[in-house]
Amino acid sequence: MYDMKNLAKLKTLDTDAPEAMKAFWAFDKAALADGAIPAKYKELIAVAVALTTQCPYCLEIHSTSARKAGASEQELAEVVLVAAALRAGAAITHGTHVVR
């Protein structure tokens, strides 16, 4: 189901919904650009979010972009553990809704 080749179909969305996709691409570019937070850190954040949303496309795209922005394998490894800690923490804190 998840095949990076599917991303070629984004061109169909560009064609069939050009204004919305143009706005999306501009937003995506602006959100990930260098700013108060450097692009490398934004890409590392994106990897952590992709791990929590479990999006294989985002994992591939943003881990590649993070490396291109200068992220090390150690930084990516730590991002994995940060994402895991947050997911585990969410389960624990949400658990307070089911215990008496």
N, C-alpha and C positions, 0 to 999 in steps of 0.2 A: 504494500500500500504506500509506504513512504519511499519514494525514489526521487533523488535530487533532479532527475530529468523532468519531473512534474513541474518544477519551477519555470520551465520554458512556457508553460501555459499562462504564466502571469501576463504575457503579451496579449492574450485573449482578453484579460481584464482591462489592460491598457486600451485596447481597441473598443471594447464594449461599454466601458464606463470611464472614458478618458478624463473627465474633469475630476472625478473622485480619486482616481488612481494618481493623477498628477499631484493632487493635494496630499495624498498619502506619501508618495515618494519624496516630496519636498519636506513634509513633516519628519519622516524617517531620517532623512539626511541631516536636517537641522538638529534633531534630538541627539544624534550620535556624533555630531561635530565637536571639535575642541571648543571648550568654553571654560566656565569656572571649574568644571570637572574635565580633565584631559580625556581625549578619545580612547586611550588605552583603558582607563578605568571604566569608561562607559561601556566598552566592549566586554570587560570582565563582569560588570553588572548585568549586561545582557546575557552572558553565559549563565550566570546564577539564576536569572529569571527563566531562561529557557530550560534549565534543569528542573525548576519547580513547576513549570507549565508542561514539561516533558514534550517539547516540540523538537523533533529530530532535525527539521530544517533549520530552525534558529540555532540549535546546538552546532551544526556544521558551519553555518554562515558566520556566527559570532565568535566561535573558537578560532576559526581561520582569521577573521578580522582582528581578533585580540592578538594573535601571534604576529600578524603584519604590523600591528601598532606597537609591538615590542614586548608583549606579555611573555613571560617565561613559563616553562612547563610547571615549575614550582608554584607560580602564581595561579595558574589554571587548576592545579591540584588543590590549592587552598580554597579556591572558589567552589569547587565540588563539595568540600567539607562545610563551608559556610551555608551553601544551599541545603545540604543534608541536615545541618543543625536547625535551620529555620523550619524545614518541613517537620522534623521531629518535634521541635518546640510547639509548632502549631497543633500537632496532634495531642500533645500533653495539655496545652492550655485549653483546647476545645474539649478535652476530656472532662474539664470541670463542669461542663453542661450535662454530663451523663452520670456523674457520681453523686451520691447523696451524703 
